[in-house]
Amino acid sequence: MMSADEFNRCFMKLLILFIAWCVLLMVSWPLALFLLVFAPIIWMLALPFRFALLCIEAVFALLRALLLLPARLLMPRDRV
């Protein structure tokens, strides 16, 4: 569940995006309509690359955790 602060941030991003699109619509309506039609297509084409990046990031996090495991085990536990 979203907290109120996260919801407000998400709502503000969406509102700013909508206002920017409205300004683009007033300045250049063909470009705004082109963006409205092709932005979801470009987003769907980018999804596999985002998924691959997520997997690569997870592999590097696992490698980092494995490499730092001996240091974490040898670290003194009485830190405050």
PDB file of N, CA, C and O in Angstrom:
ATOM      1  N   MET A   1       0.837  -1.186   0.000  1.00  0.00           N
ATOM      2  CA  MET A   1       0.000   0.000   0.000  1.00  0.00           C
ATOM      3  C   MET A   1       0.883   1.250   0.000  1.00  0.00           C
ATOM      4  O   MET A   1       1.920   1.294   0.661  1.00  0.00           O
ATOM      5  N   MET A   2       0.461   2.242  -0.737  1.00  0.00           N
ATOM      6  CA  MET A   2       1.215   3.486  -0.857  1.00  0.00           C
ATOM      7  C   MET A   2       0.968   4.379   0.337  1.00  0.00           C
ATOM      8  O   MET A   2      -0.159   4.503   0.815  1.00  0.00           O
ATOM      9  N   SER A   3       2.044   5.006   0.818  1.00  0.00           N
ATOM     10  CA  SER A   3       1.864   6.004   1.868  1.00  0.00           C
ATOM     11  C   SER A   3       1.356   7.295   1.221  1.00  0.00           C
ATOM     12  O   SER A   3       1.369   7.446   0.000  1.00  0.00           O
ATOM     13  N   ALA A   4       0.918   8.201   2.059  1.00  0.00           N
ATOM     14  CA  ALA A   4       0.370   9.459   1.545  1.00  0.00           C
ATOM     15  C   ALA A   4       1.443  10.271   0.832  1.00  0.00           C
ATOM     16  O   ALA A   4       1.164  10.923  -0.174  1.00  0.00           O
ATOM     17  N   ASP A   5       2.680  10.234   1.352  1.00  0.00           N
ATOM     18  CA  ASP A   5       3.759  10.989   0.736  1.00  0.00           C
ATOM     19  C   ASP A   5       4.117  10.421  -0.642  1.00  0.00           C
ATOM     20  O   ASP A   5       4.342  11.180  -1.585  1.00  0.00           O
ATOM     21  N   GLU A   6       4.170   9.104  -0.760  1.00  0.00           N
ATOM     22  CA  GLU A   6       4.447   8.471  -2.058  1.00  0.00           C
ATOM     23  C   GLU A   6       3.332   8.768  -3.055  1.00  0.00           C
ATOM     24  O   GLU A   6       3.592   9.028  -4.230  1.00  0.00           O
ATOM     25  N   PHE A   7       2.089   8.729  -2.578  1.00  0.00           N
ATOM     26  CA  PHE A   7       0.949   9.022  -3.450  1.00  0.00           C
ATOM     27  C   PHE A   7       1.017  10.458  -3.954  1.00  0.00           C
ATOM     28  O   PHE A   7       0.769  10.717  -5.132  1.00  0.00           O
ATOM     29  N   ASN A   8       1.353  11.401  -3.060  1.00  0.00           N
ATOM     30  CA  ASN A   8       1.443  12.804  -3.463  1.00  0.00           C
ATOM     31  C   ASN A   8       2.557  13.013  -4.491  1.00  0.00           C
ATOM     32  O   ASN A   8       2.383  13.765  -5.449  1.00  0.00           O
ATOM     33  N   ARG A   9       3.712  12.341  -4.292  1.00  0.00           N
ATOM     34  CA  ARG A   9       4.804  12.466  -5.248  1.00  0.00           C
ATOM     35  C   ARG A   9       4.410  11.904  -6.608  1.00  0.00           C
ATOM     36  O   ARG A   9       4.699  12.508  -7.641  1.00  0.00           O
ATOM     37  N   CYS A  10       3.751  10.750  -6.607  1.00  0.00           N
ATOM     38  CA  CYS A  10       3.315  10.130  -7.856  1.00  0.00           C
ATOM     39  C   CYS A  10       2.277  11.012  -8.556  1.00  0.00           C
ATOM     40  O   CYS A  10       2.320  11.183  -9.774  1.00  0.00           O
ATOM     41  N   PHE A  11       1.358  11.561  -7.786  1.00  0.00           N
ATOM     42  CA  PHE A  11       0.329  12.431  -8.343  1.00  0.00           C
ATOM     43  C   PHE A  11       0.933  13.695  -8.934  1.00  0.00           C
ATOM     44  O   PHE A  11       0.500  14.152  -9.991  1.00  0.00           O
ATOM     45  N   MET A  12       1.941  14.273  -8.255  1.00  0.00           N
ATOM     46  CA  MET A  12       2.576  15.486  -8.759  1.00  0.00           C
ATOM     47  C   MET A  12       3.337  15.208 -10.051  1.00  0.00           C
ATOM     48  O   MET A  12       3.316  16.034 -10.963  1.00  0.00           O
ATOM     49  N   LYS A  13       4.008  14.063 -10.148  1.00  0.00           N
ATOM     50  CA  LYS A  13       4.705  13.706 -11.381  1.00  0.00           C
ATOM     51  C   LYS A  13       3.712  13.570 -12.537  1.00  0.00           C
ATOM     52  O   LYS A  13       3.962  14.045 -13.645  1.00  0.00           O
ATOM     53  N   LEU A  14       2.590  12.919 -12.263  1.00  0.00           N
ATOM     54  CA  LEU A  14       1.576  12.750 -13.294  1.00  0.00           C
ATOM     55  C   LEU A  14       0.981  14.089 -13.712  1.00  0.00           C
ATOM     56  O   LEU A  14       0.731  14.316 -14.896  1.00  0.00           O
ATOM     57  N   LEU A  15       0.757  14.968 -12.756  1.00  0.00           N
ATOM     58  CA  LEU A  15       0.199  16.286 -13.056  1.00  0.00           C
ATOM     59  C   LEU A  15       1.176  17.119 -13.882  1.00  0.00           C
ATOM     60  O   LEU A  15       0.771  17.790 -14.831  1.00  0.00           O
ATOM     61  N   ILE A  16       2.459  17.077 -13.528  1.00  0.00           N
ATOM     62  CA  ILE A  16       3.467  17.820 -14.289  1.00  0.00           C
ATOM     63  C   ILE A  16       3.579  17.265 -15.706  1.00  0.00           C
ATOM     64  O   ILE A  16       3.713  18.027 -16.663  1.00  0.00           O
ATOM     65  N   LEU A  17       3.525  15.943 -15.842  1.00  0.00           N
ATOM     66  CA  LEU A  17       3.569  15.330 -17.164  1.00  0.00           C
ATOM     67  C   LEU A  17       2.364  15.759 -18.009  1.00  0.00           C
ATOM     68  O   LEU A  17       2.509  16.056 -19.195  1.00  0.00           O
ATOM     69  N   PHE A  18       1.187  15.790 -17.401  1.00  0.00           N
ATOM     70  CA  PHE A  18      -0.021  16.202 -18.126  1.00  0.00           C
ATOM     71  C   PHE A  18       0.064  17.666 -18.550  1.00  0.00           C
ATOM     72  O   PHE A  18      -0.302  18.008 -19.674  1.00  0.00           O
ATOM     73  N   ILE A  19       0.541  18.523 -17.666  1.00  0.00           N
ATOM     74  CA  ILE A  19       0.667  19.945 -18.001  1.00  0.00           C
ATOM     75  C   ILE A  19       1.690  20.136 -19.124  1.00  0.00           C
ATOM     76  O   ILE A  19       1.481  20.945 -20.029  1.00  0.00           O
ATOM     77  N   ALA A  20       2.802  19.385 -19.062  1.00  0.00           N
ATOM     78  CA  ALA A  20       3.805  19.486 -20.123  1.00  0.00           C
ATOM     79  C   ALA A  20       3.222  19.018 -21.453  1.00  0.00           C
ATOM     80  O   ALA A  20       3.505  19.605 -22.498  1.00  0.00           O
ATOM     81  N   TRP A  21       2.410  17.964 -21.419  1.00  0.00           N
ATOM     82  CA  TRP A  21       1.788  17.502 -22.657  1.00  0.00           C
ATOM     83  C   TRP A  21       0.796  18.534 -23.187  1.00  0.00           C
ATOM     84  O   TRP A  21       0.710  18.737 -24.398  1.00  0.00           O
ATOM     85  N   CYS A  22       0.050  19.186 -22.305  1.00  0.00           N
ATOM     86  CA  CYS A  22      -0.890  20.228 -22.743  1.00  0.00           C
ATOM     87  C   CYS A  22      -0.155  21.407 -23.371  1.00  0.00           C
ATOM     88  O   CYS A  22      -0.615  21.969 -24.365  1.00  0.00           O
ATOM     89  N   VAL A  23       0.983  21.781 -22.797  1.00  0.00           N
ATOM     90  CA  VAL A  23       1.785  22.859 -23.390  1.00  0.00           C
ATOM     91  C   VAL A  23       2.287  22.434 -24.764  1.00  0.00           C
ATOM     92  O   VAL A  23       2.256  23.220 -25.711  1.00  0.00           O
ATOM     93  N   LEU A  24       2.750  21.184 -24.872  1.00  0.00           N
ATOM     94  CA  LEU A  24       3.199  20.677 -26.168  1.00  0.00           C
ATOM     95  C   LEU A  24       2.043  20.642 -27.159  1.00  0.00           C
ATOM     96  O   LEU A  24       2.232  20.917 -28.344  1.00  0.00           O
ATOM     97  N   LEU A  25       0.855  20.306 -26.684  1.00  0.00           N
ATOM     98  CA  LEU A  25      -0.324  20.303 -27.556  1.00  0.00           C
ATOM     99  C   LEU A  25      -0.613  21.693 -28.100  1.00  0.00           C
ATOM    100  O   LEU A  25      -0.981  21.835 -29.267  1.00  0.00           O
ATOM    101  N   MET A  26      -0.453  22.726 -27.268  1.00  0.00           N
ATOM    102  CA  MET A  26      -0.695  24.098 -27.730  1.00  0.00           C
ATOM    103  C   MET A  26       0.394  24.567 -28.682  1.00  0.00           C
ATOM    104  O   MET A  26       0.115  25.312 -29.621  1.00  0.00           O
ATOM    105  N   VAL A  27       1.643  24.137 -28.448  1.00  0.00           N
ATOM    106  CA  VAL A  27       2.758  24.600 -29.273  1.00  0.00           C
ATOM    107  C   VAL A  27       2.816  23.842 -30.593  1.00  0.00           C
ATOM    108  O   VAL A  27       2.947  24.445 -31.658  1.00  0.00           O
ATOM    109  N   SER A  28       2.719  22.521 -30.519  1.00  0.00           N
ATOM    110  CA  SER A  28       2.834  21.704 -31.726  1.00  0.00           C
ATOM    111  C   SER A  28       1.915  20.491 -31.588  1.00  0.00           C
ATOM    112  O   SER A  28       2.318  19.454 -31.062  1.00  0.00           O
ATOM    113  N   TRP A  29       0.695  20.630 -32.060  1.00  0.00           N
ATOM    114  CA  TRP A  29      -0.270  19.556 -31.866  1.00  0.00           C
ATOM    115  C   TRP A  29       0.085  18.277 -32.622  1.00  0.00           C
ATOM    116  O   TRP A  29      -0.232  17.200 -32.116  1.00  0.00           O
ATOM    117  N   PRO A  30       0.722  18.316 -33.800  1.00  0.00           N
ATOM    118  CA  PRO A  30       1.078  17.038 -34.428  1.00  0.00           C
ATOM    119  C   PRO A  30       2.102  16.244 -33.602  1.00  0.00           C
ATOM    120  O   PRO A  30       2.012  15.022 -33.487  1.00  0.00           O
ATOM    121  N   LEU A  31       3.075  16.964 -33.031  1.00  0.00           N
ATOM    122  CA  LEU A  31       4.064  16.297 -32.199  1.00  0.00           C
ATOM    123  C   LEU A  31       3.421  15.732 -30.925  1.00  0.00           C
ATOM    124  O   LEU A  31       3.787  14.645 -30.480  1.00  0.00           O
ATOM    125  N   ALA A  32       2.481  16.451 -30.346  1.00  0.00           N
ATOM    126  CA  ALA A  32       1.804  15.973 -29.143  1.00  0.00           C
ATOM    127  C   ALA A  32       0.978  14.722 -29.444  1.00  0.00           C
ATOM    128  O   ALA A  32       0.983  13.778 -28.654  1.00  0.00           O
ATOM    129  N   LEU A  33       0.274  14.705 -30.571  1.00  0.00           N
ATOM    130  CA  LEU A  33      -0.506  13.523 -30.931  1.00  0.00           C
ATOM    131  C   LEU A  33       0.399  12.336 -31.277  1.00  0.00           C
ATOM    132  O   LEU A  33       0.087  11.190 -30.951  1.00  0.00           O
ATOM    133  N   PHE A  34       1.536  12.631 -31.950  1.00  0.00           N
ATOM    134  CA  PHE A  34       2.512  11.587 -32.244  1.00  0.00           C
ATOM    135  C   PHE A  34       3.027  10.971 -30.948  1.00  0.00           C
ATOM    136  O   PHE A  34       3.134   9.750 -30.829  1.00  0.00           O
ATOM    137  N   LEU A  35       3.343  11.821 -29.984  1.00  0.00           N
ATOM    138  CA  LEU A  35       3.821  11.342 -28.687  1.00  0.00           C
ATOM    139  C   LEU A  35       2.746  10.541 -27.962  1.00  0.00           C
ATOM    140  O   LEU A  35       3.045   9.525 -27.334  1.00  0.00           O
ATOM    141  N   LEU A  36       1.526  10.984 -28.044  1.00  0.00           N
ATOM    142  CA  LEU A  36       0.425  10.282 -27.380  1.00  0.00           C
ATOM    143  C   LEU A  36       0.217   8.885 -27.961  1.00  0.00           C
ATOM    144  O   LEU A  36      -0.130   7.955 -27.232  1.00  0.00           O
ATOM    145  N   VAL A  37       0.426   8.735 -29.261  1.00  0.00           N
ATOM    146  CA  VAL A  37       0.225   7.444 -29.910  1.00  0.00           C
ATOM    147  C   VAL A  37       1.432   6.528 -29.737  1.00  0.00           C
ATOM    148  O   VAL A  37       1.275   5.342 -29.447  1.00  0.00           O
ATOM    149  N   PHE A  38       2.634   7.071 -29.913  1.00  0.00           N
ATOM    150  CA  PHE A  38       3.819   6.218 -29.956  1.00  0.00           C
ATOM    151  C   PHE A  38       4.536   6.049 -28.620  1.00  0.00           C
ATOM    152  O   PHE A  38       5.392   5.171 -28.513  1.00  0.00           O
ATOM    153  N   ALA A  39       4.236   6.833 -27.615  1.00  0.00           N
ATOM    154  CA  ALA A  39       4.895   6.673 -26.317  1.00  0.00           C
ATOM    155  C   ALA A  39       4.607   5.299 -25.700  1.00  0.00           C
ATOM    156  O   ALA A  39       5.541   4.679 -25.191  1.00  0.00           O
ATOM    157  N   PRO A  40       3.375   4.792 -25.716  1.00  0.00           N
ATOM    158  CA  PRO A  40       3.161   3.440 -25.171  1.00  0.00           C
ATOM    159  C   PRO A  40       3.879   2.349 -25.959  1.00  0.00           C
ATOM    160  O   PRO A  40       4.313   1.351 -25.382  1.00  0.00           O
ATOM    161  N   ILE A  41       4.007   2.530 -27.267  1.00  0.00           N
ATOM    162  CA  ILE A  41       4.705   1.538 -28.093  1.00  0.00           C
ATOM    163  C   ILE A  41       6.191   1.529 -27.750  1.00  0.00           C
ATOM    164  O   ILE A  41       6.794   0.466 -27.604  1.00  0.00           O
ATOM    165  N   ILE A  42       6.772   2.706 -27.625  1.00  0.00           N
ATOM    166  CA  ILE A  42       8.187   2.800 -27.258  1.00  0.00           C
ATOM    167  C   ILE A  42       8.404   2.235 -25.860  1.00  0.00           C
ATOM    168  O   ILE A  42       9.405   1.561 -25.619  1.00  0.00           O
ATOM    169  N   TRP A  43       7.480   2.499 -24.932  1.00  0.00           N
ATOM    170  CA  TRP A  43       7.585   1.957 -23.577  1.00  0.00           C
ATOM    171  C   TRP A  43       7.545   0.426 -23.598  1.00  0.00           C
ATOM    172  O   TRP A  43       8.305  -0.221 -22.878  1.00  0.00           O
ATOM    173  N   MET A  44       6.662  -0.156 -24.419  1.00  0.00           N
ATOM    174  CA  MET A  44       6.589  -1.618 -24.506  1.00  0.00           C
ATOM    175  C   MET A  44       7.841  -2.203 -25.142  1.00  0.00           C
ATOM    176  O   MET A  44       8.276  -3.290 -24.760  1.00  0.00           O
ATOM    177  N   LEU A  45       8.429  -1.499 -26.108  1.00  0.00           N
ATOM    178  CA  LEU A  45       9.677  -1.980 -26.709  1.00  0.00           C
ATOM    179  C   LEU A  45      10.839  -1.898 -25.724  1.00  0.00           C
ATOM    180  O   LEU A  45      11.784  -2.681 -25.826  1.00  0.00           O
ATOM    181  N   ALA A  46      10.790  -0.968 -24.777  1.00  0.00           N
ATOM    182  CA  ALA A  46      11.872  -0.804 -23.807  1.00  0.00           C
ATOM    183  C   ALA A  46      11.749  -1.767 -22.625  1.00  0.00           C
ATOM    184  O   ALA A  46      12.713  -1.937 -21.878  1.00  0.00           O
ATOM    185  N   LEU A  47      10.601  -2.395 -22.440  1.00  0.00           N
ATOM    186  CA  LEU A  47      10.406  -3.284 -21.289  1.00  0.00           C
ATOM    187  C   LEU A  47      11.408  -4.442 -21.225  1.00  0.00           C
ATOM    188  O   LEU A  47      11.932  -4.703 -20.142  1.00  0.00           O
ATOM    189  N   PRO A  48      11.702  -5.144 -22.309  1.00  0.00           N
ATOM    190  CA  PRO A  48      12.689  -6.232 -22.200  1.00  0.00           C
ATOM    191  C   PRO A  48      14.069  -5.740 -21.762  1.00  0.00           C
ATOM    192  O   PRO A  48      14.767  -6.433 -21.022  1.00  0.00           O
ATOM    193  N   PHE A  49      14.461  -4.554 -22.210  1.00  0.00           N
ATOM    194  CA  PHE A  49      15.753  -4.010 -21.805  1.00  0.00           C
ATOM    195  C   PHE A  49      15.752  -3.641 -20.328  1.00  0.00           C
ATOM    196  O   PHE A  49      16.757  -3.828 -19.641  1.00  0.00           O
ATOM    197  N   ARG A  50      14.644  -3.124 -19.840  1.00  0.00           N
ATOM    198  CA  ARG A  50      14.541  -2.805 -18.410  1.00  0.00           C
ATOM    199  C   ARG A  50      14.582  -4.078 -17.573  1.00  0.00           C
ATOM    200  O   ARG A  50      15.174  -4.094 -16.494  1.00  0.00           O
ATOM    201  N   PHE A  51      13.959  -5.136 -18.061  1.00  0.00           N
ATOM    202  CA  PHE A  51      13.988  -6.412 -17.344  1.00  0.00           C
ATOM    203  C   PHE A  51      15.400  -6.985 -17.332  1.00  0.00           C
ATOM    204  O   PHE A  51      15.847  -7.512 -16.313  1.00  0.00           O
ATOM    205  N   ALA A  52      16.105  -6.886 -18.455  1.00  0.00           N
ATOM    206  CA  ALA A  52      17.487  -7.369 -18.516  1.00  0.00           C
ATOM    207  C   ALA A  52      18.377  -6.568 -17.566  1.00  0.00           C
ATOM    208  O   ALA A  52      19.230  -7.136 -16.885  1.00  0.00           O
ATOM    209  N   LEU A  53      18.179  -5.266 -17.522  1.00  0.00           N
ATOM    210  CA  LEU A  53      18.946  -4.435 -16.605  1.00  0.00           C
ATOM    211  C   LEU A  53      18.668  -4.809 -15.154  1.00  0.00           C
ATOM    212  O   LEU A  53      19.582  -4.828 -14.330  1.00  0.00           O
ATOM    213  N   LEU A  54      17.428  -5.103 -14.843  1.00  0.00           N
ATOM    214  CA  LEU A  54      17.069  -5.528 -13.490  1.00  0.00           C
ATOM    215  C   LEU A  54      17.760  -6.833 -13.129  1.00  0.00           C
ATOM    216  O   LEU A  54      18.250  -6.981 -12.010  1.00  0.00           O
ATOM    217  N   CYS A  55      17.808  -7.778 -14.055  1.00  0.00           N
ATOM    218  CA  CYS A  55      18.483  -9.060 -13.803  1.00  0.00           C
ATOM    219  C   CYS A  55      19.980  -8.869 -13.621  1.00  0.00           C
ATOM    220  O   CYS A  55      20.578  -9.474 -12.731  1.00  0.00           O
ATOM    221  N   ILE A  56      20.585  -8.044 -14.446  1.00  0.00           N
ATOM    222  CA  ILE A  56      22.030  -7.786 -14.321  1.00  0.00           C
ATOM    223  C   ILE A  56      22.330  -7.102 -12.995  1.00  0.00           C
ATOM    224  O   ILE A  56      23.323  -7.424 -12.342  1.00  0.00           O
ATOM    225  N   GLU A  57      21.494  -6.175 -12.599  1.00  0.00           N
ATOM    226  CA  GLU A  57      21.671  -5.492 -11.322  1.00  0.00           C
ATOM    227  C   GLU A  57      21.555  -6.475 -10.155  1.00  0.00           C
ATOM    228  O   GLU A  57      22.293  -6.367  -9.176  1.00  0.00           O
ATOM    229  N   ALA A  58      20.636  -7.427 -10.256  1.00  0.00           N
ATOM    230  CA  ALA A  58      20.480  -8.436  -9.207  1.00  0.00           C
ATOM    231  C   ALA A  58      21.702  -9.350  -9.134  1.00  0.00           C
ATOM    232  O   ALA A  58      22.124  -9.729  -8.041  1.00  0.00           O
ATOM    233  N   VAL A  59      22.269  -9.703 -10.273  1.00  0.00           N
ATOM    234  CA  VAL A  59      23.480 -10.542 -10.286  1.00  0.00           C
ATOM    235  C   VAL A  59      24.635  -9.798  -9.630  1.00  0.00           C
ATOM    236  O   VAL A  59      25.369 -10.384  -8.835  1.00  0.00           O
ATOM    237  N   PHE A  60      24.809  -8.519  -9.947  1.00  0.00           N
ATOM    238  CA  PHE A  60      25.884  -7.747  -9.329  1.00  0.00           C
ATOM    239  C   PHE A  60      25.662  -7.575  -7.827  1.00  0.00           C
ATOM    240  O   PHE A  60      26.626  -7.580  -7.062  1.00  0.00           O
ATOM    241  N   ALA A  61      24.418  -7.425  -7.394  1.00  0.00           N
ATOM    242  CA  ALA A  61      24.143  -7.332  -5.955  1.00  0.00           C
ATOM    243  C   ALA A  61      24.476  -8.647  -5.258  1.00  0.00           C
ATOM    244  O   ALA A  61      25.001  -8.644  -4.145  1.00  0.00           O
ATOM    245  N   LEU A  62      24.175  -9.762  -5.902  1.00  0.00           N
ATOM    246  CA  LEU A  62      24.515 -11.066  -5.337  1.00  0.00           C
ATOM    247  C   LEU A  62      26.033 -11.239  -5.256  1.00  0.00           C
ATOM    248  O   LEU A  62      26.548 -11.705  -4.240  1.00  0.00           O
ATOM    249  N   LEU A  63      26.747 -10.868  -6.314  1.00  0.00           N
ATOM    250  CA  LEU A  63      28.205 -10.961  -6.288  1.00  0.00           C
ATOM    251  C   LEU A  63      28.810 -10.076  -5.211  1.00  0.00           C
ATOM    252  O   LEU A  63      29.752 -10.480  -4.529  1.00  0.00           O
ATOM    253  N   ARG A  64      28.282  -8.889  -5.056  1.00  0.00           N
ATOM    254  CA  ARG A  64      28.769  -7.977  -4.013  1.00  0.00           C
ATOM    255  C   ARG A  64      28.527  -8.563  -2.634  1.00  0.00           C
ATOM    256  O   ARG A  64      29.395  -8.494  -1.764  1.00  0.00           O
ATOM    257  N   ALA A  65      27.348  -9.139  -2.429  1.00  0.00           N
ATOM    258  CA  ALA A  65      27.044  -9.739  -1.127  1.00  0.00           C
ATOM    259  C   ALA A  65      27.962 -10.924  -0.850  1.00  0.00           C
ATOM    260  O   ALA A  65      28.412 -11.107   0.281  1.00  0.00           O
ATOM    261  N   LEU A  66      28.243 -11.725  -1.865  1.00  0.00           N
ATOM    262  CA  LEU A  66      29.135 -12.870  -1.671  1.00  0.00           C
ATOM    263  C   LEU A  66      30.572 -12.430  -1.405  1.00  0.00           C
ATOM    264  O   LEU A  66      31.259 -13.036  -0.583  1.00  0.00           O
ATOM    265  N   LEU A  67      31.032 -11.390  -2.084  1.00  0.00           N
ATOM    266  CA  LEU A  67      32.392 -10.921  -1.871  1.00  0.00           C
ATOM    267  C   LEU A  67      32.572 -10.239  -0.517  1.00  0.00           C
ATOM    268  O   LEU A  67      33.653 -10.307   0.069  1.00  0.00           O
ATOM    269  N   LEU A  68      31.548  -9.595  -0.027  1.00  0.00           N
ATOM    270  CA  LEU A  68      31.645  -8.887   1.253  1.00  0.00           C
ATOM    271  C   LEU A  68      31.253  -9.752   2.446  1.00  0.00           C
ATOM    272  O   LEU A  68      31.345  -9.306   3.590  1.00  0.00           O
ATOM    273  N   LEU A  69      30.819 -10.976   2.193  1.00  0.00           N
ATOM    274  CA  LEU A  69      30.396 -11.846   3.282  1.00  0.00           C
ATOM    275  C   LEU A  69      31.517 -12.124   4.284  1.00  0.00           C
ATOM    276  O   LEU A  69      31.259 -12.047   5.486  1.00  0.00           O
ATOM    277  N   PRO A  70      32.746 -12.442   3.867  1.00  0.00           N
ATOM    278  CA  PRO A  70      33.798 -12.669   4.872  1.00  0.00           C
ATOM    279  C   PRO A  70      34.063 -11.443   5.741  1.00  0.00           C
ATOM    280  O   PRO A  70      34.286 -11.577   6.944  1.00  0.00           O
ATOM    281  N   ALA A  71      34.041 -10.259   5.151  1.00  0.00           N
ATOM    282  CA  ALA A  71      34.266  -9.039   5.931  1.00  0.00           C
ATOM    283  C   ALA A  71      33.138  -8.824   6.934  1.00  0.00           C
ATOM    284  O   ALA A  71      33.382  -8.370   8.052  1.00  0.00           O
ATOM    285  N   ARG A  72      31.929  -9.138   6.553  1.00  0.00           N
ATOM    286  CA  ARG A  72      30.800  -8.980   7.478  1.00  0.00           C
ATOM    287  C   ARG A  72      30.870  -9.992   8.604  1.00  0.00           C
ATOM    288  O   ARG A  72      30.464  -9.698   9.728  1.00  0.00           O
ATOM    289  N   LEU A  73      31.382 -11.186   8.316  1.00  0.00           N
ATOM    290  CA  LEU A  73      31.493 -12.196   9.360  1.00  0.00           C
ATOM    291  C   LEU A  73      32.606 -11.877  10.332  1.00  0.00           C
ATOM    292  O   LEU A  73      32.500 -12.213  11.511  1.00  0.00           O
ATOM    293  N   LEU A  74      33.670 -11.239   9.877  1.00  0.00           N
ATOM    294  CA  LEU A  74      34.805 -10.903  10.741  1.00  0.00           C
ATOM    295  C   LEU A  74      34.635  -9.572  11.460  1.00  0.00           C
ATOM    296  O   LEU A  74      35.446  -9.240  12.325  1.00  0.00           O
ATOM    297  N   MET A  75      33.616  -8.812  11.131  1.00  0.00           N
ATOM    298  CA  MET A  75      33.390  -7.512  11.755  1.00  0.00           C
ATOM    299  C   MET A  75      32.963  -7.709  13.211  1.00  0.00           C
ATOM    300  O   MET A  75      32.182  -8.612  13.511  1.00  0.00           O
ATOM    301  N   PRO A  76      33.479  -6.859  14.125  1.00  0.00           N
ATOM    302  CA  PRO A  76      33.065  -6.993  15.531  1.00  0.00           C
ATOM    303  C   PRO A  76      31.584  -6.683  15.695  1.00  0.00           C
ATOM    304  O   PRO A  76      31.041  -5.811  15.017  1.00  0.00           O
ATOM    305  N   ARG A  77      30.942  -7.402  16.598  1.00  0.00           N
ATOM    306  CA  ARG A  77      29.492  -7.264  16.767  1.00  0.00           C
ATOM    307  C   ARG A  77      29.092  -6.261  17.831  1.00  0.00           C
ATOM    308  O   ARG A  77      27.908  -5.940  17.938  1.00  0.00           O
ATOM    309  N   ASP A  78      30.029  -5.749  18.626  1.00  0.00           N
ATOM    310  CA  ASP A  78      29.652  -4.860  19.726  1.00  0.00           C
ATOM    311  C   ASP A  78      29.651  -3.389  19.332  1.00  0.00           C
ATOM    312  O   ASP A  78      29.950  -2.526  20.158  1.00  0.00           O
ATOM    313  N   ARG A  79      29.316  -3.093  18.068  1.00  0.00           N
ATOM    314  CA  ARG A  79      29.202  -1.709  17.622  1.00  0.00           C
ATOM    315  C   ARG A  79      27.884  -1.120  18.117  1.00  0.00           C
ATOM    316  O   ARG A  79      26.877  -1.821  18.214  1.00  0.00           O
ATOM    317  N   VAL A  80      27.902   0.157  18.423  1.00  0.00           N
ATOM    318  CA  VAL A  80      26.684   0.824  18.892  1.00  0.00           C
ATOM    319  C   VAL A  80      26.212   1.800  17.863  1.00  0.00           C
ATOM    320  O   VAL A  80      25.198   2.468  18.064  1.00  0.00           O
TER     321      VAL A  80
END
